[in-house]
Amino acid sequence: MSKAIISLTDVSFSYEGAEDKALQGVSFTVEKGEFLSIIGHNGSGKSTLAKLLNGLLLPSEGKIEVNSIATADDARIWEVRKAVGMVFQNPDNQFVAPTVEDDIAFGMENIGVPPSDMEARIQDALEQVNMTEFRTAEPNRLSGGQKQRVAIAGALAIRPAVLVLDEATAMLDPRGRKEVLEVVRRMNREAGMTVIQITHYLEETLDSDRIMVMDGGMLVGEGTPESIYQKVDWLRRLGLDVPFACDLQYRLQQKGFRFPTLKMTGEGVLDSLWISD
């Protein structure tokens, strides 16, 4: 039986001075090794949720546990932050050192990794994101995709059990997004790392084990990609669209075509049309 690595119980959060709650009564669990995507329009609470997962913010109400440790437990907050690595939208905001290797080392220093262990961890993290040749490079001279891969390397070096990506591909071009996602998916599938991806690029969610939908600070839906993207009209009422292949299939269904199952790729839709013909 799988074990929940993160659990939220009736979590709410309010920013100081704000009239409305950013999160309201959110409860869910994340299983070890799961690839979870969280979607929702701007202001739905996705990024607030991300910051709550490793104690950057603390719930106004309710409880969050990581490996059965409450994020509100000040005495054990660094155990939580070792377990949950974060990668944010703008990698430039995460760089604090003059070289790639120094920046990765900085994160390890913050959690007390012994200097004798850092060399091997830096090398291993850079190998995992295919950035070894840029070890001594200045971060500000890298491309967007390379910067984000370095940011991921910095998170991997602390050996987290969970990697949280908060709109980590939002500022990248299609090639950069592809590079980053390939790294993340490999870490999930080959290393068993739990991944929580917050994104507004819905094409990036198609390989997820599960998708959660946020609206107005609440969790309003969850399920497999196939089950979520069948609800085209509902998603659009929430201000969301659907991936191209799902939208194509939906439009064809309105014209009278019938599909036995939802296809997640254009090729799959085409194959179904040939078979039905």
N, C-alpha and C positions, 0 to 999 in steps of 0.2 A: 504494500500500500504506500502511495506517495505521501510525502509529508509537507505541510505548509511551511514555507520558509518566511513568508510575510503574512501577517493577518491584520486587518483593520476591523474594528468593532464600533459601529455607530459614530464614526468620526465626523466632526464638524470643525470648521476653521473660519475665523473672522479676522480681517485686517483691521488694525487700529483706526478708528475714525470712519470706517465703512458702515453703511446702513445694512447692506445685505451680506449674508454669509457667502464666502467663497466656496465652501464645501458644506453640504448638509446631509448628515446621517449616512455616510458612506460606509458600507461593510463589504468586504470581500477577502479572499485568501489567494495567495500566489504559491503554486506548487514548485518544489525544487526541480530545476531543469526545464521549466515551462518557458515558452516564448509568448509573452503577453503584449498585445498592442492596445493602447488607449487612444481613442479618437473623440473629437468633439470640436465644435466651433470655437472661435476666440472668446475667452471669458467663461468657458464652461467649467473651469476648475482644474484642467489637466496639469498645468505647470505648478500650481499650488500643491496638488497631490504629490508630484515628483519631489518637491522639497520637503514634504512631510516624511517621505519614506526613509530618509537617513538622518532625520533630526535637525535639518537646517531650519525647519519650522516645527513647532509642537502643536498638537491639536488643542483647540479651545474646549472641545468636548470629545469624549470617546477615548479609544486606546489603539495604539499601533505597536505591534511586536515584530521584531526581526530575530529569528532564531530563538523565540520565546523571551527575548529581552525587550522591555518597553522602551520606546524612544525617549520617553519622559524621564527615564532613570539616569540622572546626571552622572552617577558613579560609573555607569557602563556605556556612556554615549560613544566612546571611541571603539568599543566592540561592535556597535551598530555601524559606525562609519567604516570600519574595516570590512564589514560584511557587504555593504552596499556602496558600490562605486558609481559616481555620477559623471555624465558627459552632457554639457549644455549646448545651447544653440550656437553661440559664438565662441570658437576655440581661443580667439585672441584674449578674451576675458579670463581665461584659465592659465595663461602663460605668465610666469613670474621670474623666470631665469633666462640667462643669455643663450644657452644652448639646449638642444633637445634632451640630452642626457641629464643635465643639471635640473631641468624642469621635472623630469620623471623622478629624480632623486628627492626633490623638494617634497613631493607628496608622500614619499615613504618616510622622510624625516618627521613629518607631522604625526604619523601614527607610531613612531618609535621603532621602525625597522633597524636592526643593527647595521652599521656601516659595512661590516664584513659580508652581509647578505645582499647589499644593494647592487653590486656589479652584476651578479648572475641574474637578478630580477630585471635590471635594465635591459640586458642583452635578450633575455627571454621575451619580455614585453615587446621590444622592437621587432624581434623575429616574428611574433604572432601577427603584427600588423604590417609586415613587409616594409619596414622603415629602417633597417639596420644601417644602410649606407648614409643615412641622414643623422646619425648619432651626434655628431659635433656641429651640425648646422644650426643657424639661428632660426628660431621658429617663425619670425616675421618674414623670412625669405621663402617660406614654403607656400605651395598652392593651398587652396581651401581644403581640398580633400586630404592632402598630406597633413595639414594642421590638425584636422579632426582625427586622423589616424593616430597622431602623436598624443592627442588628448585621450583617446581610448587607451593607448599604451600606458599613459600615466595612471589611468584607472585600473588597468590590468595588473600593474606592478604591485599594487597593494593586495593582490590576490583576493578580490571580492568574490563572494558567493553569488551576488546579484549585480548586474550591470543595468543602470537606469539611463536611458537616452531621452533627454528632454528636448524634442525638436532638433536633434543633433544634426540632421541633414538639411535643415531649413535654408541655410545660407549657401548651400553647395549647388554646383551645376550638376546635370544628370550623371556625368562621369564620376564626379566626386561622391555623389550619393551612392552610386553603384559600388565604389571602392569601400566605403564605410560599411554598407550593408553586408557585403561579402565577408568582411572581417567579423562582424557581429554574428552572422548566421553560422559561420564556422566555429566560433567560440561556443555557441549554443549547442550545435550538433556534435562536435568532436570533443569538446571539453566538458560538456554538460552544464555550462554556466546558465543560470537563470537570467533571462533578459526581459526587461520591461521597457517597451518602446512607446514613447508619446510622439505622435506625428500627425500632420495634416495631409501628408502624401499617402492617400489610401492605397495606392498600388504597393506601398511598402509593407502593408499588413497582410497580404494574401497568403504568405507562408506561416502566419502565426498559428499557434495552437488555439488561441482564444483572443477575441476582441471584446473590449469593454467600451461602451458608449457613454459619454458624459454630457450633461446638459443642465445648465443652471446650478452647477455645483453638486448635482446628484448623479448617481449611477442609474441610468435609465434603460440599459440593455446590455446583455452579454451573450456570447455564444461563439461558435466556430465562424470563420470567414464565410462559409457557405450559407449558414443560417442568418447572419447579419446582413449580408449583401443581397439577400432575397427581398429585404424590406425597403425597396427603393423609395416608395412614396413617403414612408415614415422617416427615413434618413433625410430626405429633402426638406421635410417639414422642420427638421432640427437644424437646417442650414448646412447640411453635408451633401456631398455628391457620392457617387459610387465609382469603383474602378471601371475603366473603359469597357472591358469584356462583359462585365455584369450589366452595364448600361445598355450595351448593344443587344444583349440577350433580352433584356426587359423591353426594349423598343420593338424587337422582332415578335415578342409574345403579344404585344399590343396589336400587331398586324395579323395575328392568328397562328403564328408558328408555335409549336409545342416542343419543349425540351424535357427529357426525363429528370435531369439534375442540373443544378447551376454550374456553369463552366466559368473558371476563373481566368482563362486566357482566350485571346482572340482565336488561336488555333483550335482550342477546344470547342468554341462556338461553331467554327467552320466545319469541324469534323462532325458535329451533331447535325448540322444542316445537310451534309452529304449523306449521312446515315438515314435521316428522316426522308430524304428525297428518294 
